[in-house]
């Protein structure tokens, strides 16, 4: 496998205690932070493939979702960064690498660390 291969992450903030606006604020904060991380190739909101007719409120983005792309070589650094930023927040993390996909959910810092470890192992495989 070459180091130019990329890993695509989709992060879903799914805290039931937050409304869609608050989840969206979490996405915007994390996006701003990820844009400062030079190892991250691309960071974007996730477009809604089926936006409701006349929806202008969030511009056709899925609430609470964010995607990032990073090289396999930098995936470990990004996972560590996410562990630092998202510990204790309920999230769902989807990792796509080598044509395979892994989805893990975490509701605590310990679960997030286990999920990140699983994602790192998945990317390394």
C-alpha positions in Angstrom: 0.0 0.0 0.0 1.3 3.5 -0.8 1.5 6.4 1.6 -0.6 8.4 -0.9 -3.6 6.4 -0.1 -6.2 8.3 1.9 -8.5 7.7 4.8 -11.9 9.3 4.9 -13.5 9.9 8.2 -17.1 10.9 8.8 -17.8 12.2 12.3 -21.4 12.4 13.5 -22.2 14.4 16.6 -25.3 12.6 18.0 -25.7 13.8 21.5 -29.5 13.4 22.2 -29.3 16.3 24.8 -28.3 18.8 22.1 -30.6 20.3 19.5 -29.6 20.4 15.8 -28.3 24.0 16.1 -26.0 23.0 19.0 -24.8 19.9 17.2 -24.1 22.1 14.2 -22.0 24.5 16.4 -19.9 21.5 17.5 -19.3 20.6 13.8 -18.3 24.2 13.0 -15.9 24.3 15.9 -14.3 21.0 15.0 -14.1 22.0 11.3 -12.2 25.2 12.3 -9.8 23.2 14.4 -9.2 20.6 11.8 -8.5 23.3 9.2 -5.5 24.3 11.4 -4.1 20.8 11.4 -1.7 20.6 8.4 -1.9 16.8 8.1 -5.6 17.0 7.2 -6.1 17.1 3.5 -9.7 18.2 3.3 -12.5 19.0 5.8 -16.1 19.6 4.8 -19.7 19.5 5.9 -21.6 16.5 4.6 -24.2 17.5 2.0 -27.7 16.2 2.3 -28.3 13.9 -0.7 -32.1 14.5 -0.3 -32.6 18.0 1.0 -36.2 18.9 1.9 -37.8 21.0 -0.7 -37.3 24.7 0.0 -34.6 24.0 2.6 -32.4 27.1 3.0 -31.8 27.0 6.7 -28.5 25.0 6.7 -27.9 25.1 2.9 -28.5 21.4 2.3 -26.0 20.1 4.9 -26.7 17.2 7.2 -26.8 18.5 10.7 -24.1 17.3 13.1 -22.0 15.7 10.3 -18.5 16.4 9.2 -16.0 14.6 6.9 -12.3 14.8 6.8 -9.7 13.2 4.5 -6.2 12.5 5.5 -3.3 10.4 4.2 -2.8 6.9 5.7 0.5 8.1 7.1 -1.2 11.0 9.0 -4.3 9.0 10.1 -2.8 8.2 13.5 -2.1 11.9 14.2 -5.7 12.8 13.3 -7.1 10.0 15.5 -5.1 11.4 18.4 -6.3 14.9 17.7 -9.9 13.7 17.7 -9.4 11.8 20.9 -8.2 15.0 22.6 -11.1 17.1 21.2 -14.0 14.7 21.3 -13.5 12.7 24.6 -16.8 12.6 26.5 -19.0 13.7 23.5 -21.3 11.1 22.1 -20.2 10.6 18.5 -20.3 8.1 15.6 -17.1 7.7 13.6 -17.0 6.2 10.2 -13.6 5.3 8.7 -13.1 4.4 5.1 -9.8 3.1 3.9 -8.6 0.5 1.4 -12.1 0.1 0.0 -13.4 -1.0 3.4 -15.6 0.9 5.9 -15.7 0.7 9.7 -18.3 2.5 11.8 -17.9 2.9 15.6 -20.0 4.7 18.2 -18.7 6.2 21.4 -20.5 7.8 24.3 -17.6 8.4 26.7 -13.9 9.1 26.6 -13.1 5.4 27.2 -15.4 4.3 24.4 -13.9 7.0 22.1 -10.4 5.8 22.8 -11.4 2.2 22.1 -13.2 3.3 18.9 -10.1 5.3 17.8 -7.9 2.3 18.5 -10.2 0.1 16.4 -10.1 2.7 13.6 -6.3 2.9 13.8 -6.0 -0.9 13.6 -8.5 -0.9 10.8 -6.5 1.7 8.8 -3.2 -0.2 9.5 -4.6 -3.5 8.3 
